[in-house]
Amino acid sequence: MCLAAVYGRRKEEDETLLLKNVSKILIDGDIITLYDIIGKEMKVQGALTEVDLAGSVVKIRCTD
Protein backbone atom coordinates (compact mmCIF):
# COMPACT_ATOMS: atom_id res chain seq x y z
CA MET A 1 0.00 0.00 0.00
CA CYS A 2 1.31 3.44 -0.93
CA LEU A 3 0.52 6.18 1.58
CA ALA A 4 1.44 9.85 1.32
CA ALA A 5 1.88 12.92 3.45
CA VAL A 6 0.02 15.90 2.00
CA TYR A 7 1.37 19.42 2.48
CA GLY A 8 -0.37 22.69 1.71
CA ARG A 9 0.89 26.19 1.10
CA ARG A 10 -1.05 29.46 1.10
CA LYS A 11 0.54 32.36 -0.78
CA GLU A 12 3.87 33.20 0.89
CA GLU A 13 3.38 31.03 3.97
CA ASP A 14 5.51 27.99 4.73
CA GLU A 15 4.21 24.55 3.82
CA THR A 16 2.19 22.87 6.53
CA LEU A 17 1.27 19.22 6.93
CA LEU A 18 -2.42 18.85 6.11
CA LEU A 19 -2.85 15.10 6.52
CA LYS A 20 -0.59 12.06 6.74
CA ASN A 21 -1.17 8.43 5.78
CA VAL A 22 -3.32 9.57 2.84
CA SER A 23 -4.52 6.60 0.81
CA LYS A 24 -6.95 8.29 -1.60
CA ILE A 25 -7.21 11.69 -3.30
CA LEU A 26 -10.23 12.82 -5.30
CA ILE A 27 -10.25 16.01 -7.38
CA ASP A 28 -13.41 17.81 -8.46
CA GLY A 29 -12.53 21.14 -10.07
CA ASP A 30 -10.60 23.05 -7.41
CA ILE A 31 -11.84 20.92 -4.51
CA ILE A 32 -9.38 18.23 -3.43
CA THR A 33 -10.69 15.59 -1.05
CA LEU A 34 -8.14 13.64 0.96
CA TYR A 35 -8.80 10.35 2.79
CA ASP A 36 -6.42 8.74 5.25
CA ILE A 37 -6.17 5.04 6.09
CA ILE A 38 -8.65 5.25 8.98
CA GLY A 39 -11.26 7.07 6.88
CA LYS A 40 -10.68 10.65 8.00
CA GLU A 41 -11.74 13.04 5.23
CA MET A 42 -10.38 16.52 4.54
CA LYS A 43 -11.48 18.91 1.80
CA VAL A 44 -9.07 21.54 0.51
CA GLN A 45 -9.65 24.19 -2.14
CA GLY A 46 -6.64 24.57 -4.42
CA ALA A 47 -4.51 22.81 -7.00
CA LEU A 48 -1.96 20.00 -6.94
CA THR A 49 1.55 21.31 -7.49
CA GLU A 50 3.59 18.15 -6.93
CA VAL A 51 3.03 14.42 -6.58
CA ASP A 52 6.14 12.45 -5.60
CA LEU A 53 5.11 8.79 -5.52
CA ALA A 54 8.61 7.53 -4.70
CA GLY A 55 8.88 9.96 -1.78
CA SER A 56 5.22 9.57 -0.71
CA VAL A 57 4.65 13.35 -0.76
CA VAL A 58 1.85 15.40 -2.31
CA LYS A 59 1.86 19.21 -2.36
CA ILE A 60 -1.12 21.50 -2.81
CA ARG A 61 -1.31 25.24 -3.47
CA CYS A 62 -4.29 26.20 -1.28
CA THR A 63 -6.69 28.95 -2.28
CA ASP A 64 -9.11 28.86 0.65
mmCIF file of the N, C-alpha and C atoms, coordinates in Angstrom:
data_MODEL
# 
_entry.id   MODEL 
# 
loop_
_atom_site.group_PDB 
_atom_site.id 
_atom_site.type_symbol 
_atom_site.label_atom_id 
_atom_site.label_alt_id 
_atom_site.label_comp_id 
_atom_site.label_asym_id 
_atom_site.label_entity_id 
_atom_site.label_seq_id 
_atom_site.pdbx_PDB_ins_code 
_atom_site.Cartn_x 
_atom_site.Cartn_y 
_atom_site.Cartn_z 
_atom_site.occupancy 
_atom_site.B_iso_or_equiv 
_atom_site.pdbx_formal_charge 
_atom_site.auth_seq_id 
_atom_site.auth_comp_id 
_atom_site.auth_asym_id 
_atom_site.auth_atom_id 
_atom_site.pdbx_PDB_model_num 
ATOM 1   N N  . MET A 1 1  ? 0.851   -1.175 0.000   1.00 0.00 ? 1  MET A N  1 
ATOM 2   C CA . MET A 1 1  ? 0.000   0.000  0.000   1.00 0.00 ? 1  MET A CA 1 
ATOM 3   C C  . MET A 1 1  ? 0.896   1.238  0.000   1.00 0.00 ? 1  MET A C  1 
ATOM 4   N N  . CYS A 1 2  ? 0.547   2.199  -0.835  1.00 0.00 ? 2  CYS A N  1 
ATOM 5   C CA . CYS A 1 2  ? 1.306   3.442  -0.934  1.00 0.00 ? 2  CYS A CA 1 
ATOM 6   C C  . CYS A 1 2  ? 0.538   4.556  -0.217  1.00 0.00 ? 2  CYS A C  1 
ATOM 7   N N  . LEU A 1 3  ? 1.130   5.098  0.819   1.00 0.00 ? 3  LEU A N  1 
ATOM 8   C CA . LEU A 1 3  ? 0.517   6.177  1.581   1.00 0.00 ? 3  LEU A CA 1 
ATOM 9   C C  . LEU A 1 3  ? 1.352   7.434  1.418   1.00 0.00 ? 3  LEU A C  1 
ATOM 10  N N  . ALA A 1 4  ? 0.711   8.591  1.533   1.00 0.00 ? 4  ALA A N  1 
ATOM 11  C CA . ALA A 1 4  ? 1.436   9.848  1.323   1.00 0.00 ? 4  ALA A CA 1 
ATOM 12  C C  . ALA A 1 4  ? 1.144   10.840 2.438   1.00 0.00 ? 4  ALA A C  1 
ATOM 13  N N  . ALA A 1 5  ? 2.084   11.741 2.605   1.00 0.00 ? 5  ALA A N  1 
ATOM 14  C CA . ALA A 1 5  ? 1.876   12.915 3.451   1.00 0.00 ? 5  ALA A CA 1 
ATOM 15  C C  . ALA A 1 5  ? 1.519   14.057 2.509   1.00 0.00 ? 5  ALA A C  1 
ATOM 16  N N  . VAL A 1 6  ? 0.474   14.805 2.851   1.00 0.00 ? 6  VAL A N  1 
ATOM 17  C CA . VAL A 1 6  ? 0.019   15.903 1.997   1.00 0.00 ? 6  VAL A CA 1 
ATOM 18  C C  . VAL A 1 6  ? 0.315   17.222 2.694   1.00 0.00 ? 6  VAL A C  1 
ATOM 19  N N  . TYR A 1 7  ? 0.998   18.105 1.969   1.00 0.00 ? 7  TYR A N  1 
ATOM 20  C CA . TYR A 1 7  ? 1.374   19.424 2.477   1.00 0.00 ? 7  TYR A CA 1 
ATOM 21  C C  . TYR A 1 7  ? 0.653   20.493 1.682   1.00 0.00 ? 7  TYR A C  1 
ATOM 22  N N  . GLY A 1 8  ? 0.287   21.573 2.358   1.00 0.00 ? 8  GLY A N  1 
ATOM 23  C CA . GLY A 1 8  ? -0.371  22.694 1.705   1.00 0.00 ? 8  GLY A CA 1 
ATOM 24  C C  . GLY A 1 8  ? 0.391   23.978 1.936   1.00 0.00 ? 8  GLY A C  1 
ATOM 25  N N  . ARG A 1 9  ? 0.242   24.880 0.980   1.00 0.00 ? 9  ARG A N  1 
ATOM 26  C CA . ARG A 1 9  ? 0.894   26.187 1.096   1.00 0.00 ? 9  ARG A CA 1 
ATOM 27  C C  . ARG A 1 9  ? -0.115  27.252 0.649   1.00 0.00 ? 9  ARG A C  1 
ATOM 28  N N  . ARG A 1 10 ? -0.228  28.303 1.446   1.00 0.00 ? 10 ARG A N  1 
ATOM 29  C CA . ARG A 1 10 ? -1.054  29.460 1.097   1.00 0.00 ? 10 ARG A CA 1 
ATOM 30  C C  . ARG A 1 10 ? -0.135  30.632 0.819   1.00 0.00 ? 10 ARG A C  1 
ATOM 31  N N  . LYS A 1 11 ? -0.245  31.188 -0.347  1.00 0.00 ? 11 LYS A N  1 
ATOM 32  C CA . LYS A 1 11 ? 0.535   32.359 -0.779  1.00 0.00 ? 11 LYS A CA 1 
ATOM 33  C C  . LYS A 1 11 ? 1.984   32.262 -0.344  1.00 0.00 ? 11 LYS A C  1 
ATOM 34  N N  . GLU A 1 12 ? 2.455   33.154 0.497   1.00 0.00 ? 12 GLU A N  1 
ATOM 35  C CA . GLU A 1 12 ? 3.867   33.199 0.885   1.00 0.00 ? 12 GLU A CA 1 
ATOM 36  C C  . GLU A 1 12 ? 4.152   32.460 2.188   1.00 0.00 ? 12 GLU A C  1 
ATOM 37  N N  . GLU A 1 13 ? 3.169   31.763 2.722   1.00 0.00 ? 13 GLU A N  1 
ATOM 38  C CA . GLU A 1 13 ? 3.378   31.032 3.974   1.00 0.00 ? 13 GLU A CA 1 
ATOM 39  C C  . GLU A 1 13 ? 4.218   29.784 3.737   1.00 0.00 ? 13 GLU A C  1 
ATOM 40  N N  . ASP A 1 14 ? 4.788   29.245 4.812   1.00 0.00 ? 14 ASP A N  1 
ATOM 41  C CA . ASP A 1 14 ? 5.514   27.986 4.733   1.00 0.00 ? 14 ASP A CA 1 
ATOM 42  C C  . ASP A 1 14 ? 4.531   26.841 4.517   1.00 0.00 ? 14 ASP A C  1 
ATOM 43  N N  . GLU A 1 15 ? 5.039   25.734 3.972   1.00 0.00 ? 15 GLU A N  1 
ATOM 44  C CA . GLU A 1 15 ? 4.213   24.548 3.824   1.00 0.00 ? 15 GLU A CA 1 
ATOM 45  C C  . GLU A 1 15 ? 3.843   23.997 5.192   1.00 0.00 ? 15 GLU A C  1 
ATOM 46  N N  . THR A 1 16 ? 2.622   23.510 5.287   1.00 0.00 ? 16 THR A N  1 
ATOM 47  C CA . THR A 1 16 ? 2.185   22.866 6.526   1.00 0.00 ? 16 THR A CA 1 
ATOM 48  C C  . THR A 1 16 ? 1.631   21.487 6.186   1.00 0.00 ? 16 THR A C  1 
ATOM 49  N N  . LEU A 1 17 ? 1.812   20.561 7.107   1.00 0.00 ? 17 LEU A N  1 
ATOM 50  C CA . LEU A 1 17 ? 1.269   19.220 6.927   1.00 0.00 ? 17 LEU A CA 1 
ATOM 51  C C  . LEU A 1 17 ? -0.246  19.287 7.078   1.00 0.00 ? 17 LEU A C  1 
ATOM 52  N N  . LEU A 1 18 ? -0.962  18.860 6.054   1.00 0.00 ? 18 LEU A N  1 
ATOM 53  C CA . LEU A 1 18 ? -2.420  18.846 6.111   1.00 0.00 ? 18 LEU A CA 1 
ATOM 54  C C  . LEU A 1 18 ? -2.937  17.520 6.644   1.00 0.00 ? 18 LEU A C  1 
ATOM 55  N N  . LEU A 1 19 ? -2.381  16.424 6.118   1.00 0.00 ? 19 LEU A N  1 
ATOM 56  C CA . LEU A 1 19 ? -2.847  15.099 6.524   1.00 0.00 ? 19 LEU A CA 1 
ATOM 57  C C  . LEU A 1 19 ? -1.775  14.078 6.165   1.00 0.00 ? 19 LEU A C  1 
ATOM 58  N N  . LYS A 1 20 ? -1.553  13.111 7.050   1.00 0.00 ? 20 LYS A N  1 
ATOM 59  C CA . LYS A 1 20 ? -0.592  12.062 6.736   1.00 0.00 ? 20 LYS A CA 1 
ATOM 60  C C  . LYS A 1 20 ? -1.323  10.738 6.571   1.00 0.00 ? 20 LYS A C  1 
ATOM 61  N N  . ASN A 1 21 ? -0.604  9.756  6.063   1.00 0.00 ? 21 ASN A N  1 
ATOM 62  C CA . ASN A 1 21 ? -1.174  8.435  5.780   1.00 0.00 ? 21 ASN A CA 1 
ATOM 63  C C  . ASN A 1 21 ? -2.363  8.515  4.827   1.00 0.00 ? 21 ASN A C  1 
ATOM 64  N N  . VAL A 1 22 ? -2.249  9.386  3.826   1.00 0.00 ? 22 VAL A N  1 
ATOM 65  C CA . VAL A 1 22 ? -3.319  9.565  2.841   1.00 0.00 ? 22 VAL A CA 1 
ATOM 66  C C  . VAL A 1 22 ? -3.275  8.401  1.859   1.00 0.00 ? 22 VAL A C  1 
ATOM 67  N N  . SER A 1 23 ? -4.433  7.758  1.695   1.00 0.00 ? 23 SER A N  1 
ATOM 68  C CA . SER A 1 23 ? -4.522  6.602  0.809   1.00 0.00 ? 23 SER A CA 1 
ATOM 69  C C  . SER A 1 23 ? -5.328  6.891  -0.451  1.00 0.00 ? 23 SER A C  1 
ATOM 70  N N  . LYS A 1 24 ? -6.096  7.988  -0.451  1.00 0.00 ? 24 LYS A N  1 
ATOM 71  C CA . LYS A 1 24 ? -6.952  8.290  -1.599  1.00 0.00 ? 24 LYS A CA 1 
ATOM 72  C C  . LYS A 1 24 ? -7.093  9.797  -1.746  1.00 0.00 ? 24 LYS A C  1 
ATOM 73  N N  . ILE A 1 25 ? -7.026  10.268 -2.992  1.00 0.00 ? 25 ILE A N  1 
ATOM 74  C CA . ILE A 1 25 ? -7.212  11.686 -3.299  1.00 0.00 ? 25 ILE A CA 1 
ATOM 75  C C  . ILE A 1 25 ? -8.204  11.792 -4.450  1.00 0.00 ? 25 ILE A C  1 
ATOM 76  N N  . LEU A 1 26 ? -9.255  12.560 -4.248  1.00 0.00 ? 26 LEU A N  1 
ATOM 77  C CA . LEU A 1 26 ? -10.231 12.823 -5.303  1.00 0.00 ? 26 LEU A CA 1 
ATOM 78  C C  . LEU A 1 26 ? -10.182 14.312 -5.649  1.00 0.00 ? 26 LEU A C  1 
ATOM 79  N N  . ILE A 1 27 ? -10.288 14.623 -6.935  1.00 0.00 ? 27 ILE A N  1 
ATOM 80  C CA . ILE A 1 27 ? -10.247 16.010 -7.380  1.00 0.00 ? 27 ILE A CA 1 
ATOM 81  C C  . ILE A 1 27 ? -11.504 16.310 -8.178  1.00 0.00 ? 27 ILE A C  1 
ATOM 82  N N  . ASP A 1 28 ? -12.210 17.361 -7.766  1.00 0.00 ? 28 ASP A N  1 
ATOM 83  C CA . ASP A 1 28 ? -13.410 17.811 -8.462  1.00 0.00 ? 28 ASP A CA 1 
ATOM 84  C C  . ASP A 1 28 ? -13.275 19.311 -8.655  1.00 0.00 ? 28 ASP A C  1 
ATOM 85  N N  . GLY A 1 29 ? -12.798 19.726 -9.839  1.00 0.00 ? 29 GLY A N  1 
ATOM 86  C CA . GLY A 1 29 ? -12.532 21.138 -10.072 1.00 0.00 ? 29 GLY A CA 1 
ATOM 87  C C  . GLY A 1 29 ? -11.392 21.584 -9.185  1.00 0.00 ? 29 GLY A C  1 
ATOM 88  N N  . ASP A 1 30 ? -11.651 22.575 -8.323  1.00 0.00 ? 30 ASP A N  1 
ATOM 89  C CA . ASP A 1 30 ? -10.604 23.051 -7.415  1.00 0.00 ? 30 ASP A CA 1 
ATOM 90  C C  . ASP A 1 30 ? -10.780 22.530 -5.989  1.00 0.00 ? 30 ASP A C  1 
ATOM 91  N N  . ILE A 1 31 ? -11.654 21.540 -5.816  1.00 0.00 ? 31 ILE A N  1 
ATOM 92  C CA . ILE A 1 31 ? -11.840 20.915 -4.506  1.00 0.00 ? 31 ILE A CA 1 
ATOM 93  C C  . ILE A 1 31 ? -11.103 19.579 -4.496  1.00 0.00 ? 31 ILE A C  1 
ATOM 94  N N  . ILE A 1 32 ? -10.159 19.445 -3.574  1.00 0.00 ? 32 ILE A N  1 
ATOM 95  C CA . ILE A 1 32 ? -9.375  18.229 -3.426  1.00 0.00 ? 32 ILE A CA 1 
ATOM 96  C C  . ILE A 1 32 ? -9.801  17.566 -2.124  1.00 0.00 ? 32 ILE A C  1 
ATOM 97  N N  . THR A 1 33 ? -10.258 16.327 -2.227  1.00 0.00 ? 33 THR A N  1 
ATOM 98  C CA . THR A 1 33 ? -10.694 15.586 -1.049  1.00 0.00 ? 33 THR A CA 1 
ATOM 99  C C  . THR A 1 33 ? -9.663  14.518 -0.744  1.00 0.00 ? 33 THR A C  1 
ATOM 100 N N  . LEU A 1 34 ? -9.164  14.562 0.497   1.00 0.00 ? 34 LEU A N  1 
ATOM 101 C CA . LEU A 1 34 ? -8.141  13.639 0.956   1.00 0.00 ? 34 LEU A CA 1 
ATOM 102 C C  . LEU A 1 34 ? -8.761  12.652 1.936   1.00 0.00 ? 34 LEU A C  1 
ATOM 103 N N  . TYR A 1 35 ? -8.341  11.384 1.861   1.00 0.00 ? 35 TYR A N  1 
ATOM 104 C CA . TYR A 1 35 ? -8.797  10.352 2.790   1.00 0.00 ? 35 TYR A CA 1 
ATOM 105 C C  . TYR A 1 35 ? -7.574  9.644  3.351   1.00 0.00 ? 35 TYR A C  1 
ATOM 106 N N  . ASP A 1 36 ? -7.526  9.488  4.676   1.00 0.00 ? 36 ASP A N  1 
ATOM 107 C CA . ASP A 1 36 ? -6.415  8.738  5.255   1.00 0.00 ? 36 ASP A CA 1 
ATOM 108 C C  . ASP A 1 36 ? -6.837  7.285  5.472   1.00 0.00 ? 36 ASP A C  1 
ATOM 109 N N  . ILE A 1 37 ? -5.914  6.480  5.989   1.00 0.00 ? 37 ILE A N  1 
ATOM 110 C CA . ILE A 1 37 ? -6.169  5.041  6.087   1.00 0.00 ? 37 ILE A CA 1 
ATOM 111 C C  . ILE A 1 37 ? -7.246  4.666  7.105   1.00 0.00 ? 37 ILE A C  1 
ATOM 112 N N  . ILE A 1 38 ? -7.571  5.563  8.026   1.00 0.00 ? 38 ILE A N  1 
ATOM 113 C CA . ILE A 1 38 ? -8.649  5.252  8.980   1.00 0.00 ? 38 ILE A CA 1 
ATOM 114 C C  . ILE A 1 38 ? -9.969  5.904  8.583   1.00 0.00 ? 38 ILE A C  1 
ATOM 115 N N  . GLY A 1 39 ? -10.013 6.517  7.388   1.00 0.00 ? 39 GLY A N  1 
ATOM 116 C CA . GLY A 1 39 ? -11.260 7.068  6.876   1.00 0.00 ? 39 GLY A CA 1 
ATOM 117 C C  . GLY A 1 39 ? -11.478 8.539  7.132   1.00 0.00 ? 39 GLY A C  1 
ATOM 118 N N  . LYS A 1 40 ? -10.538 9.212  7.779   1.00 0.00 ? 40 LYS A N  1 
ATOM 119 C CA . LYS A 1 40 ? -10.679 10.650 7.997   1.00 0.00 ? 40 LYS A CA 1 
ATOM 120 C C  . LYS A 1 40 ? -10.687 11.349 6.644   1.00 0.00 ? 40 LYS A C  1 
ATOM 121 N N  . GLU A 1 41 ? -11.588 12.305 6.484   1.00 0.00 ? 41 GLU A N  1 
ATOM 122 C CA . GLU A 1 41 ? -11.742 13.043 5.231   1.00 0.00 ? 41 GLU A CA 1 
ATOM 123 C C  . GLU A 1 41 ? -11.405 14.517 5.448   1.00 0.00 ? 41 GLU A C  1 
ATOM 124 N N  . MET A 1 42 ? -10.699 15.102 4.493   1.00 0.00 ? 42 MET A N  1 
ATOM 125 C CA . MET A 1 42 ? -10.376 16.521 4.544   1.00 0.00 ? 42 MET A CA 1 
ATOM 126 C C  . MET A 1 42 ? -10.563 17.107 3.154   1.00 0.00 ? 42 MET A C  1 
ATOM 127 N N  . LYS A 1 43 ? -11.289 18.213 3.068   1.00 0.00 ? 43 LYS A N  1 
ATOM 128 C CA . LYS A 1 43 ? -11.478 18.905 1.798   1.00 0.00 ? 43 LYS A CA 1 
ATOM 129 C C  . LYS A 1 43 ? -10.641 20.175 1.789   1.00 0.00 ? 43 LYS A C  1 
ATOM 130 N N  . VAL A 1 44 ? -9.943  20.394 0.666   1.00 0.00 ? 44 VAL A N  1 
ATOM 131 C CA . VAL A 1 44 ? -9.067  21.545 0.507   1.00 0.00 ? 44 VAL A CA 1 
ATOM 132 C C  . VAL A 1 44 ? -9.378  22.178 -0.839  1.00 0.00 ? 44 VAL A C  1 
ATOM 133 N N  . GLN A 1 45 ? -9.467  23.497 -0.866  1.00 0.00 ? 45 GLN A N  1 
ATOM 134 C CA . GLN A 1 45 ? -9.645  24.191 -2.139  1.00 0.00 ? 45 GLN A CA 1 
ATOM 135 C C  . GLN A 1 45 ? -8.272  24.604 -2.638  1.00 0.00 ? 45 GLN A C  1 
ATOM 136 N N  . GLY A 1 46 ? -7.948  24.230 -3.885  1.00 0.00 ? 46 GLY A N  1 
ATOM 137 C CA . GLY A 1 46 ? -6.641  24.568 -4.421  1.00 0.00 ? 46 GLY A CA 1 
ATOM 138 C C  . GLY A 1 46 ? -6.298  23.729 -5.633  1.00 0.00 ? 46 GLY A C  1 
ATOM 139 N N  . ALA A 1 47 ? -4.996  23.560 -5.848  1.00 0.00 ? 47 ALA A N  1 
ATOM 140 C CA . ALA A 1 47 ? -4.505  22.808 -7.000  1.00 0.00 ? 47 ALA A CA 1 
ATOM 141 C C  . ALA A 1 47 ? -3.277  22.000 -6.596  1.00 0.00 ? 47 ALA A C  1 
ATOM 142 N N  . LEU A 1 48 ? -3.157  20.806 -7.161  1.00 0.00 ? 48 LEU A N  1 
ATOM 143 C CA . LEU A 1 48 ? -1.962  20.004 -6.940  1.00 0.00 ? 48 LEU A CA 1 
ATOM 144 C C  . LEU A 1 48 ? -0.776  20.680 -7.611  1.00 0.00 ? 48 LEU A C  1 
ATOM 145 N N  . THR A 1 49 ? 0.340   20.746 -6.903  1.00 0.00 ? 49 THR A N  1 
ATOM 146 C CA . THR A 1 49 ? 1.552   21.307 -7.494  1.00 0.00 ? 49 THR A CA 1 
ATOM 147 C C  . THR A 1 49 ? 2.642   20.265 -7.635  1.00 0.00 ? 49 THR A C  1 
ATOM 148 N N  . GLU A 1 50 ? 2.577   19.197 -6.842  1.00 0.00 ? 50 GLU A N  1 
ATOM 149 C CA . GLU A 1 50 ? 3.592   18.146 -6.932  1.00 0.00 ? 50 GLU A CA 1 
ATOM 150 C C  . GLU A 1 50 ? 3.039   16.845 -6.371  1.00 0.00 ? 50 GLU A C  1 
ATOM 151 N N  . VAL A 1 51 ? 3.337   15.754 -7.072  1.00 0.00 ? 51 VAL A N  1 
ATOM 152 C CA . VAL A 1 51 ? 3.029   14.418 -6.583  1.00 0.00 ? 51 VAL A CA 1 
ATOM 153 C C  . VAL A 1 51 ? 4.298   13.596 -6.733  1.00 0.00 ? 51 VAL A C  1 
ATOM 154 N N  . ASP A 1 52 ? 4.908   13.231 -5.612  1.00 0.00 ? 52 ASP A N  1 
ATOM 155 C CA . ASP A 1 52 ? 6.138   12.447 -5.599  1.00 0.00 ? 52 ASP A CA 1 
ATOM 156 C C  . ASP A 1 52 ? 5.797   11.069 -5.056  1.00 0.00 ? 52 ASP A C  1 
ATOM 157 N N  . LEU A 1 53 ? 5.528   10.125 -5.956  1.00 0.00 ? 53 LEU A N  1 
ATOM 158 C CA . LEU A 1 53 ? 5.115   8.795  -5.521  1.00 0.00 ? 53 LEU A CA 1 
ATOM 159 C C  . LEU A 1 53 ? 6.245   8.041  -4.854  1.00 0.00 ? 53 LEU A C  1 
ATOM 160 N N  . ALA A 1 54 ? 7.468   8.214  -5.313  1.00 0.00 ? 54 ALA A N  1 
ATOM 161 C CA . ALA A 1 54 ? 8.612   7.534  -4.704  1.00 0.00 ? 54 ALA A CA 1 
ATOM 162 C C  . ALA A 1 54 ? 8.879   8.055  -3.301  1.00 0.00 ? 54 ALA A C  1 
ATOM 163 N N  . GLY A 1 55 ? 8.659   9.351  -3.087  1.00 0.00 ? 55 GLY A N  1 
ATOM 164 C CA . GLY A 1 55 ? 8.878   9.955  -1.783  1.00 0.00 ? 55 GLY A CA 1 
ATOM 165 C C  . GLY A 1 55 ? 7.651   10.022 -0.906  1.00 0.00 ? 55 GLY A C  1 
ATOM 166 N N  . SER A 1 56 ? 6.495   9.576  -1.435  1.00 0.00 ? 56 SER A N  1 
ATOM 167 C CA . SER A 1 56 ? 5.220   9.570  -0.709  1.00 0.00 ? 56 SER A CA 1 
ATOM 168 C C  . SER A 1 56 ? 4.819   10.954 -0.221  1.00 0.00 ? 56 SER A C  1 
ATOM 169 N N  . VAL A 1 57 ? 4.989   11.963 -1.096  1.00 0.00 ? 57 VAL A N  1 
ATOM 170 C CA . VAL A 1 57 ? 4.653   13.346 -0.765  1.00 0.00 ? 57 VAL A CA 1 
ATOM 171 C C  . VAL A 1 57 ? 3.772   13.945 -1.847  1.00 0.00 ? 57 VAL A C  1 
ATOM 172 N N  . VAL A 1 58 ? 2.732   14.648 -1.416  1.00 0.00 ? 58 VAL A N  1 
ATOM 173 C CA . VAL A 1 58 ? 1.851   15.397 -2.308  1.00 0.00 ? 58 VAL A CA 1 
ATOM 174 C C  . VAL A 1 58 ? 1.828   16.843 -1.807  1.00 0.00 ? 58 VAL A C  1 
ATOM 175 N N  . LYS A 1 59 ? 1.899   17.796 -2.747  1.00 0.00 ? 59 LYS A N  1 
ATOM 176 C CA . LYS A 1 59 ? 1.864   19.211 -2.364  1.00 0.00 ? 59 LYS A CA 1 
ATOM 177 C C  . LYS A 1 59 ? 0.705   19.893 -3.077  1.00 0.00 ? 59 LYS A C  1 
ATOM 178 N N  . ILE A 1 60 ? 0.041   20.771 -2.322  1.00 0.00 ? 60 ILE A N  1 
ATOM 179 C CA . ILE A 1 60 ? -1.124  21.496 -2.812  1.00 0.00 ? 60 ILE A CA 1 
ATOM 180 C C  . ILE A 1 60 ? -0.921  23.000 -2.608  1.00 0.00 ? 60 ILE A C  1 
ATOM 181 N N  . ARG A 1 61 ? -1.258  23.782 -3.619  1.00 0.00 ? 61 ARG A N  1 
ATOM 182 C CA . ARG A 1 61 ? -1.314  25.245 -3.470  1.00 0.00 ? 61 ARG A CA 1 
ATOM 183 C C  . ARG A 1 61 ? -2.756  25.556 -3.079  1.00 0.00 ? 61 ARG A C  1 
ATOM 184 N N  . CYS A 1 62 ? -2.950  25.967 -1.832  1.00 0.00 ? 62 CYS A N  1 
ATOM 185 C CA . CYS A 1 62 ? -4.290  26.204 -1.281  1.00 0.00 ? 62 CYS A CA 1 
ATOM 186 C C  . CYS A 1 62 ? -4.804  27.591 -1.667  1.00 0.00 ? 62 CYS A C  1 
ATOM 187 N N  . THR A 1 63 ? -6.087  27.655 -1.959  1.00 0.00 ? 63 THR A N  1 
ATOM 188 C CA . THR A 1 63 ? -6.693  28.945 -2.281  1.00 0.00 ? 63 THR A CA 1 
ATOM 189 C C  . THR A 1 63 ? -7.771  29.348 -1.299  1.00 0.00 ? 63 THR A C  1 
ATOM 190 N N  . ASP A 1 64 ? -8.087  28.501 -0.336  1.00 0.00 ? 64 ASP A N  1 
ATOM 191 C CA . ASP A 1 64 ? -9.114  28.863 0.650   1.00 0.00 ? 64 ASP A CA 1 
ATOM 192 C C  . ASP A 1 64 ? -8.513  29.418 1.910   1.00 0.00 ? 64 ASP A C  1 
# 
